[in-house]
Amino acid sequence: MICSLKQPGVSFSCSDVVLRRKQSNPFQSSFLLPCIPKGKAERSLVSVHKPLHLSSPSKKISTLNLPSVNPRGNSIRCEAFEADRSNIEASAPSEAAKRLKIGIYFATWWALNVVFNIYNKKVLNAYPYPWLTSTLSLACGSLMMLISWATRIVEAPKTDFEFWKTLVPVAVAHTIGHVAATVSMSKVAVSFTHIIKSGEPAFSVLVSRFLLGESFPVPVYLSLVPIIGGCALAAVTELNFNMTGFMGAMISNLAFVFRNIFSKRGMKGKSVSGMNYYACLSILSLLILAPFAVAVEGPQMWAAGWQTALSQIGPQFVWWVAAQSVFYHLYNQVSYMSLDEISPLTFSVGNTMKRISVIVSSIIIFHTPVQPINALGAAIAIFGTFLYSQAKQ
């Protein structure tokens, strides 16, 4: 056989360099590199720092596409060349590119969430109807996705009756959590709502332990101590404490825990992307919420409140309502899309950092009075949430 090995500046060709053993299958062969003569070991003709690729003039050698044997049947011409490092690096995304992608996801997620909370609070201050506000958020997102599917900007998901059946409990829990959080923010400061909502891991552990029978390592239980203690300290020292707002945040925590549990159980084996999954969830939640919103508040209250808000705020109030509805859908959509790209641990850390950004920005924008002891409680609770995310993994 004939083999030629090439390197930058070094090349050689020789016969009988590649040996083929006689086997039943003429295409099964073992390849041996030539031995380097003694005394010349300090200069190797073949680099061991770069991978070598074998190829034939017409076809690449692989297990599925072998080079053809010439008519004489006793020689195959091969060429070995060093892989170009730049090509290898270009074929696989670098670690820096992955980190940049995750960073973009997090930055977008946090920014959209901050904008939503700001406009949502502005709307609720001028228009205290959380049931309608929650309904508009879901309606806007549902309309956006239906248009995207109809225009084929986004590929519509392939669903069946079983998919929607398993989505019902998820949508019920999502609806309760969404409305409860909006009711909370209509009564108390945004920062206080998110401080209480940082205690969601405690609800997750307690529900999983006592209702599902799951057990956790000791560090997970220990991480609940600063979470519960920090939330309690922040609640006791909150200057604008309101029981309805406090209970709304607590109910939201419990509802979202059940939403996550139902979602994990119902979506096993389903091939729906994060974007389309949340779109389907929004549509079903809208159908569930709309009748209750009409029954609790009603069109007459909405019309009267709308006229009052327009007279006090002006036409920009309409922009506030549209913005809070659009940004609610966008931030939730990005969070679900993030789950397709990052690990649960990274997502938990990102969710913790998201609450910090919302709390700090809302305090600055709305000039929320915060006592040092209240800030300490918030810091303890958020730090406990971070410890929980570490211990859970």
N, C-alpha and C positions, 0 to 999 in steps of 0.2 A: 504494500500500500504506500501511498504518498501522502505526506502531510506537510503543510507549511504553517509555521507559527510566525506571527508578526507582532512587533511592538514598535512604538515610536523610536526610530533610530536603530532598531535591532530586528533582524529577520533571518530565518534560515529555513531551508527545505532539505528534506532527506527522505530516502526510501526506508521502508520497514520501521518507521517510527511508530506507527499505529499498527498494532498486531491484532489480528482477528482469530479467535479460537474456532476450531471446527465444532459446530453444534448442529443439531437437527434443523434449527431455523436459521437460514443464512443471514437473517437480519439481526440476530442477537449476537452482539460482539462486546468484548471488553477492551477498553482503550488504555494504553500504558504510555506515560510520558518517558522520554529517554532519560537514562541516568546521566548525571553530570560527572565527568571524569574527576578523579582525585587530583587535588592540587589546584582545581579551578572552582572550588566551591564558593569562593568569595564573589564570583560573578555569575549570577544565574541569568540564563537567556530568557527564562519565563518568569514574569513577575507574579508573586503570590499575593500582592496587595490588591489586585483587581481581578474580578471574575473573568474567566475565559469562555467565549461562546464558540461553538462549532457550527460551521455552515458549509454548504456545498454551493457551487456556482449557480445552480438553478433553484435549489430548494433548501429551506432550513431544516436541520436535523431535529427531530422531536420524536416522541414516542408514537405519535399518530401520523407523521409524515416523514418517512425515512428516505434517504437518497437512493436513487436507483443504482443498481450494480451494473457495471459495464458488461458487454457481451462476454468477455473472457472470464468474468466472475471472480477475479482474484485481486481487484484493487478498487478502492474508493478514494476519491480526492476530497479532502476536508481542508478547511481553513479555520484556524483558531485566532481570534482577535480579542483584545481587551475591551471590556465594556466601557463606554464613555460615561463617566460619572455624572456629567450634566444631564444625559438622557435619563439615567436612573432617577435622579432627583426630580426631573420634570415629570416622570411617570407617576410618582407618588407624592401626595401633598405633604409638605414639610410640617414639622411640629409648629413652627412659627405661624404658618398659614392656618392651622387648626385653631391655635389660640386666638388669632385675629378674628376668625369666624365666630368663635364663642363670645369674644369681646363685643363684636357687633351685635350679636343676639341680645346680650345682657344690656348693652347701652340702649338699644331700641326698646327693649322690654321695660326698663326702668323709666325712660323718658316718656313713653306713651302712658305708663301708669301714673306718673306724676301729673301729666297734663290732664288725664281723665279726672283724677281726684280734685284738682283745682277747679275745673269747670263744673264738676258734679256738685261741689260744695257751693259754688256761686249760684247755681240753679236752685238748689234746695234752700238757700238763704232767702231768695226772692220768690220761690215757688214751692212751698212746703208740702208737696204731694209726692212722697217717695214711691207709691205704688205705680203712678203714671210714669214717673221718671224711670223706674226700672223697666217698665213695659216698653218705653221708647228706645231704651238701650238695646233690648233684645230685638225689637222690630227693625231698627236700623241695620244691625248686623245681619239679620236674616235677609233683608232686602238686598244688601250689598252682595251676599253670596249667591242669591238666586239670580241676580243680574250677571254675576261672574260665570255662573254655570250656563246660563242661556246664551251668552256671547262667547262661550268657550275660552274665556280668559283663564279659567281654572277648570280642570277636568272634573266633571261631576262624579261623585262616588257611586260605586256599584253596591247597592244595599238591597236587603230583602226584609221580609216580615220579621224574621228572627232578630235581625239587627235592631230594628225599631222597638221590638219587644224588650230586648235587654237594655235599650237606652232609656226606657220610661223611668225606672227608679233613679237613674243618674240625673235625668232632667228634673224630676221632682225635687231631689236634694239640691241641685244647682239653683232652681227657682227660689226655694226657701232661703238658701244662703245669700243669694243676690239681693232679694228684697230686704232681708234682715240687716244686711250691711248698709243698704241705702237708708233704711229707717234710722239706724244708728247714727249715720253721718248727718241726718237731718236734725238730730237732737243735740249732738255733742261735736267737739272739734274733730277734724280729720285725724290729727295726731293721736288723740285719745282712742279713737276707733281702731287705728292700726296697732297701737300698743296692746290693746286687748286681743286683737286678732293674731298677734305674735304668739299667743298662748295656744294656737291650734295644735301643735305637736302634743301637748298634754292631753287634749281631747282624743287625739289619734291613738295614743298609747292606752288610755283608759278604756276606750270603746273596744279596741282590739283585744285587750286583756280580759275584760269582764263579759263581753258579748260574743266574741269570736274565739275565746280561749287561747289566744296566742300569748307566748311568753317572750320576754326580751332580756338581754343581758343587764347586769346590775348597773353599768354606766348609763344606760338609757334611762332607767328610773331615777338615777341621781341627777341627770340633766334636767329633770322636771322640776326640781326644787328651785333653782333660780328663775325658771320660767314662771311658775306659779307665784313665787314670792315677789318677783319684779312686777308682774301684772297687778297683784294685790296692792303693792306699795304705790304704784302709779295711779290706781283707781282711788285709793283713800285720799291721796293728796291732790287729785284733780280739782281745779278751781271751778270748772264748768260741769261738774258731775251731774248726770241725769240717769235715772234708773232705766228709762225706756231705751236710751242710747246704749247703756251698758249691757242690758239684756239682749238688744239687737245684735251687738257684736258677739256675745256669747252664743246665741242661737246660730249665727252665721258660722262660727267655728265648728259647731257640732254638725251642721248641715253639710259643710264642705268635707268634713271627715267621712261622712257616709257617702258623699258623692265620689270621693276617691276610691272607697272600698267597692262600691257598685261598679265603678268604671273599670277597675282592675279585673273584677269577676266577669263582667259582661263583654269585654273587648278581647278576651283570649281567643286567638286564632283569627281575628278580624283583620283585614288588610285595608284599612281606611287611614289616610294620612291625618296628621294632627290638625291641619287646617280644615279639612272637610269634616272631621269628627266634631270639632267645636261648632262648625256651621250647622250640622244636624242637631247638635245639642241646643243651640240657640233657637232654632225653629220649633223644636218640640217644647222647650221651656216657654216660648212665647204663647203657644197654644194653651199651655197650662195656666199661665199667669193672667192673660187678658180677661177672662171672666171674673176672676177674683178682684182684679183692679177696678173693674166697673162696679162690682158689688160693694167694695170697701169705700171708695171715694166717689165715683160717679161723674158723668159728663157735666152736670150742673156746677159742681164744685170746681172742676177743671176749668170751665169757661170763665167763671168769676175770678178765679185765681190768675188765669192767663191775662185778663184785662188789667188786673191790678199790677202784675209784674211788668207788663208793657208800659203802663203809665209811670211806673217808678224807675225802671231801668232804661227803657227805650228800645229801639229796634235791635240793639246788640244782644238783647235777651234771647232772641231767636237763634243767634249764632252760638250762644252759650249752650242752649239745648241741643243743637245739632252737633256741636263739638264734643260734648260729654257722651253723646250716643255713639258717635263714630269712634272716638278714642277708646271707649269701653270695649267695643268689639275688637279693635286692632290690638290692644295690649293683651287681651285674652288669647287672641289668635296667635300672636308671636310666642306667648308662653307655651301653648300647646305645640307649636312648631319646634320650640327649643327642646322639648322632650324627645323629639326624633333625632336630635344631634348630640345631646350631652347625657351624661350619666345622672341617675337620681340624686347622687350626692352633690354634684355640681349644681343641679337644679335647686336643691334645698338651700345651698349656700347663696345662690343667686336670689332666691325668694326672700331670704333674710336681709340681704343687702338692699333689696327693693323696698322693704318696709322702712329701712333707715332713710333712704332717699325721700320717700313720701313724707315721713314724719318731719324731717328737717326742713324740707321745702315748704310744707304747709304751715309750719310755725313761722317761717320767715315771711311768707306771702300774706297770711291772714293775721299776723302779729299776735299769735296766740300766747297769752301769758303762761309761762312755765316756771314753776318753783324748782330750786335745785334738787329737792328731795323727789319731785316728780320726774325730773330728768334722770336721776339716779335709778329709779324704779324701771324706767323705760330701757335704760342701758343694761340693767341686770337681766331683764326679760329677753332682750334681743340676744345678749351674750349666751343665755341659756338655750335659746333656739339654735344658735350656732353649735354649741356643745352637743345638743341633741342630734343634729345632722351628722356630726362626726361619729358619735357613739352608735347611731343607728346602722351605719355602714360597717 
